[in-house]
Amino acid sequence: MEVRRILNQVWDPIGIGDLPDAEGEYDNYVGEIYVMLMDREASEADTAARLYWLGTEYMGISAKEIVAERSAAAARALVACRPSFQTH
């Protein structure tokens, strides 16, 4: 699924995307982000804000500038892919 790939390769707030054993690290967030994009039609800003919150508050990552940059990049990629997602 594209959401999973973007979270693993673009967002990757803990920097483990290149590790083969970490492939499913962010799977807990795939459904939530998909629903935000498709059911709630979340904006790029809303998606970035949620990813940032997940990284900094939920996961407790202190590298806030890096998480902000990665969240914004992932949100751009996710919103750009929205037309290609299958609706449910």
VOKEDO-714746 format. One record per residue: z, y, x of N, C-alpha, C, O in turn; chain; residue number from 1. Coordinates in Angstrom, 2 decimals, m for minus. Example, Ala and Ser with C-alpha at 12.3 -4.5 7.8 and 13.67 -1.06 7.14 Angstrom:
2
n_z,n_y,n_x,ca_z,ca_y,ca_x,c_z,c_y,c_x,o_z,o_y,o_x,chaine,num
7.80,m5.69,13.19,7.80,m4.50,12.30,7.80,m3.30,13.20,8.46,m3.32,14.24,A,1
7.08,m2.25,12.85,7.14,m1.06,13.67,7.87,0.03,12.90,8.04,1.14,13.41,A,2
This chain:
88
n_z,n_y,n_x,ca_z,ca_y,ca_x,c_z,c_y,c_x,o_z,o_y,o_x,chaine,num
0.00,m1.18,0.84,0.00,0.00,0.00,0.00,1.24,0.88,0.64,1.28,1.93,A,1
m0.71,2.22,0.45,m0.87,3.46,1.22,0.44,4.22,1.39,0.69,4.78,2.46,A,2
1.29,4.24,0.37,2.57,4.94,0.49,3.38,4.33,1.63,3.95,5.05,2.45,A,3
3.42,3.03,1.69,4.18,2.34,2.75,3.63,2.71,4.13,4.39,3.00,5.05,A,4
2.32,2.69,4.27,1.69,3.01,5.55,2.04,4.43,5.98,2.37,4.67,7.14,A,5
1.96,5.38,5.05,2.25,6.78,5.38,3.72,6.95,5.75,4.04,7.66,6.71,A,6
4.61,6.31,5.02,6.03,6.41,5.37,6.29,5.81,6.75,7.06,6.36,7.53,A,7
5.66,4.69,7.05,5.87,4.03,8.35,5.23,4.77,9.51,5.81,4.85,10.59,A,8
4.04,5.32,9.30,3.29,5.89,10.43,3.38,7.40,10.54,3.34,7.95,11.64,A,9
3.51,8.09,9.42,3.52,9.56,9.46,4.95,10.10,9.35,5.37,10.93,10.16,A,10
5.68,9.64,8.35,7.04,10.15,8.15,7.97,9.62,9.23,8.48,10.41,10.03,A,11
8.21,8.35,9.28,8.98,7.65,10.32,10.09,8.51,10.95,10.04,8.78,12.14,A,12
11.09,8.92,10.17,12.10,9.84,10.70,12.98,9.27,11.81,13.59,10.03,12.57,A,13
13.05,7.95,11.91,13.88,7.40,12.98,13.06,6.92,14.18,13.61,6.38,15.14,A,14
11.74,7.14,14.12,10.89,6.88,15.27,10.71,5.43,15.66,10.68,5.11,16.85,A,15
10.60,4.56,14.68,10.45,3.14,15.00,9.14,2.56,14.50,8.95,1.34,14.52,A,16
8.23,3.40,14.05,6.99,2.94,13.44,6.14,2.03,14.30,5.34,1.25,13.76,A,17
6.28,2.09,15.60,5.48,1.26,16.50,6.08,m0.13,16.74,5.45,m0.98,17.36,A,18
7.28,m0.35,16.26,7.93,m1.64,16.48,7.50,m2.64,15.40,7.65,m2.36,14.21,A,19
6.97,m3.79,15.80,6.49,m4.77,14.82,7.56,m5.24,13.84,7.27,m5.50,12.68,A,20
8.78,m5.35,14.29,9.86,m5.83,13.43,10.35,m4.79,12.43,11.13,m5.10,11.54,A,21
9.89,m3.54,12.57,10.35,m2.45,11.71,9.38,m2.15,10.58,9.52,m1.14,9.90,A,22
8.42,m2.99,10.38,7.36,m2.75,9.39,7.91,m2.41,8.00,7.32,m1.58,7.31,A,23
8.98,m3.01,7.58,9.52,m2.78,6.25,10.70,m1.82,6.20,11.40,m1.76,5.19,A,24
10.93,m1.09,7.26,12.10,m0.23,7.38,12.25,0.77,6.22,13.36,1.03,5.77,A,25
11.15,1.31,5.74,11.22,2.35,4.70,10.79,1.84,3.33,10.52,2.63,2.43,A,26
10.72,0.55,3.17,10.28,m0.03,1.89,11.16,0.38,0.71,10.67,0.44,m0.42,A,27
12.42,0.66,0.95,13.31,1.08,m0.13,12.88,2.40,m0.77,13.30,2.71,m1.88,A,28
12.05,3.17,m0.08,11.66,4.49,m0.58,10.25,4.51,m1.18,9.87,5.49,m1.82,A,29
9.50,3.45,m0.99,8.10,3.41,m1.45,8.01,3.63,m2.96,7.23,4.46,m3.42,A,30
8.79,2.89,m3.72,8.74,3.00,m5.18,9.10,4.38,m5.67,8.43,4.94,m6.54,A,31
10.17,4.93,m5.12,10.61,6.27,m5.52,9.53,7.31,m5.26,9.25,8.15,m6.12,A,32
8.94,7.27,m4.07,7.92,8.25,m3.72,6.67,8.06,m4.59,6.07,9.03,m5.04,A,33
6.30,6.82,m4.83,5.15,6.55,m5.69,5.38,7.12,m7.10,4.49,7.76,m7.66,A,34
6.55,6.89,m7.65,6.86,7.41,m8.98,6.84,8.94,m8.98,6.33,9.55,m9.92,A,35
7.39,9.54,m7.95,7.35,11.00,m7.86,5.91,11.51,m7.91,5.60,12.46,m8.64,A,36
5.06,10.87,m7.13,3.67,11.32,m7.04,2.89,11.07,m8.32,2.14,11.94,m8.78,A,37
3.06,9.90,m8.90,2.21,9.50,m10.02,2.80,9.88,m11.38,2.09,10.44,m12.22,A,38
4.05,9.58,m11.61,4.63,9.82,m12.93,5.08,11.27,m13.10,4.95,11.85,m14.18,A,39
5.62,11.84,m12.04,6.12,13.21,m12.11,5.14,14.23,m11.56,5.36,15.44,m11.66,A,40
4.04,13.74,m10.97,3.03,14.60,m10.36,3.67,15.61,m9.40,3.37,16.81,m9.44,A,41
4.55,15.11,m8.56,5.29,15.96,m7.61,4.32,16.71,m6.70,3.29,16.19,m6.28,A,42
4.69,17.93,m6.40,3.90,18.75,m5.49,4.14,18.32,m4.05,5.03,17.52,m3.76,A,43
3.34,18.86,m3.17,3.54,18.60,m1.74,4.91,19.08,m1.30,5.60,18.40,m0.54,A,44
5.31,20.26,m1.78,6.61,20.83,m1.41,7.76,19.97,m1.92,8.73,19.73,m1.19,A,45
7.67,19.49,m3.16,8.72,18.65,m3.72,8.82,17.32,m2.98,9.91,16.81,m2.72,A,46
7.67,16.76,m2.64,7.64,15.49,m1.91,8.23,15.66,m0.52,9.02,14.83,m0.07,A,47
7.85,16.73,0.16,8.40,17.01,1.49,9.90,17.21,1.42,10.64,16.73,2.28,A,48
10.36,17.92,0.41,11.80,18.17,0.26,12.56,16.87,0.05,13.64,16.68,0.61,A,49
12.01,15.97,m0.75,12.69,14.69,m0.99,12.72,13.85,0.29,13.75,13.25,0.62,A,50
11.60,13.80,1.01,11.57,13.05,2.27,12.55,13.64,3.27,13.24,12.91,3.98,A,51
12.61,14.95,3.33,13.55,15.62,4.23,14.99,15.25,3.86,15.80,14.93,4.74,A,52
15.31,15.30,2.57,16.65,14.93,2.11,16.97,13.49,2.48,18.06,13.19,2.98,A,53
16.03,12.60,2.24,16.24,11.19,2.57,16.55,11.03,4.06,17.46,10.28,4.44,A,54
15.81,11.73,4.89,16.00,11.61,6.34,17.28,12.24,6.83,17.99,11.64,7.65,A,55
17.59,13.43,6.35,18.73,14.15,6.91,20.04,13.87,6.20,21.08,13.74,6.85,A,56
20.02,13.77,4.89,21.27,13.56,4.15,21.56,12.07,3.93,22.66,11.60,4.22,A,57
20.58,11.35,3.42,20.80,9.94,3.10,20.91,9.09,4.37,21.81,8.26,4.50,A,58
19.98,9.31,5.31,20.01,8.53,6.56,20.91,9.17,7.61,21.35,8.50,8.54,A,59
21.18,10.46,7.48,22.07,11.15,8.41,21.44,11.52,9.74,22.15,11.65,10.74,A,60
20.13,11.68,9.78,19.45,12.02,11.04,19.70,13.49,11.35,19.54,14.35,10.48,A,61
20.10,13.77,12.57,20.45,15.14,12.94,19.27,15.95,13.49,19.37,17.17,13.58,A,62
18.18,15.30,13.84,17.01,16.00,14.38,16.24,16.64,13.23,15.13,16.23,12.90,A,63
16.84,17.66,12.62,16.33,18.24,11.38,14.95,18.85,11.51,14.15,18.76,10.57,A,64
14.62,19.48,12.63,13.30,20.09,12.80,12.21,19.02,12.83,11.16,19.18,12.21,A,65
12.47,17.94,13.54,11.50,16.84,13.60,11.34,16.20,12.24,10.22,15.89,11.82,A,66
12.44,15.99,11.54,12.38,15.39,10.20,11.61,16.33,9.26,10.83,15.86,8.44,A,67
11.82,17.62,9.38,11.09,18.58,8.54,9.59,18.51,8.81,8.79,18.50,7.87,A,68
9.21,18.46,10.08,7.79,18.38,10.43,7.16,17.09,9.92,6.07,17.10,9.35,A,69
7.85,15.98,10.13,7.33,14.69,9.69,7.30,14.59,8.17,6.38,13.99,7.60,A,70
8.28,15.16,7.51,8.31,15.15,6.04,7.14,15.95,5.47,6.50,15.52,4.51,A,71
6.87,17.11,6.06,5.75,17.94,5.61,4.42,17.23,5.83,3.55,17.25,4.96,A,72
4.25,16.61,6.98,3.01,15.89,7.29,2.82,14.71,6.35,1.71,14.47,5.86,A,73
3.88,13.97,6.10,3.80,12.82,5.20,3.49,13.27,3.78,2.69,12.64,3.09,A,74
4.13,14.34,3.34,3.88,14.86,1.99,2.43,15.27,1.82,1.82,15.00,0.79,A,75
1.86,15.93,2.83,0.44,16.30,2.79,m0.43,15.07,2.63,m1.34,15.05,1.79,A,76
m0.16,14.05,3.43,m0.95,12.82,3.39,m0.78,12.10,2.05,m1.76,11.59,1.49,A,77
0.43,12.07,1.54,0.69,11.38,0.27,m0.01,12.07,m0.90,m0.64,11.41,m1.72,A,78
0.10,13.38,m0.97,m0.53,14.12,m2.06,m2.05,14.02,m1.96,m2.74,13.94,m2.98,A,79
m2.58,14.02,m0.75,m4.02,13.88,m0.56,m4.52,12.52,m1.01,m5.66,12.39,m1.46,A,80
m3.68,11.51,m0.90,m4.06,10.14,m1.31,m3.86,9.88,m2.80,m4.34,8.87,m3.32,A,81
m3.16,10.75,m3.47,m2.81,10.50,m4.87,m4.01,10.08,m5.72,m3.86,9.16,m6.52,A,82
m5.19,10.71,m5.60,m6.32,10.28,m6.45,m6.75,8.84,m6.24,m7.32,8.22,m7.14,A,83
m6.48,8.29,m5.07,m6.92,6.92,m4.79,m5.91,5.86,m5.25,m6.22,4.67,m5.27,A,84
m4.69,6.29,m5.62,m3.68,5.34,m6.07,m4.06,4.81,m7.45,m4.58,5.55,m8.29,A,85
m3.80,3.55,m7.65,m4.03,2.98,m8.98,m2.91,3.43,m9.91,m1.75,3.47,m9.52,A,86
m3.27,3.77,m11.11,m2.24,4.13,m12.08,m1.65,2.87,m12.66,m2.27,1.81,m12.64,A,87
m0.47,2.98,m13.17,0.21,1.82,m13.75,0.44,2.00,m15.21,1.00,1.12,m15.86,A,88
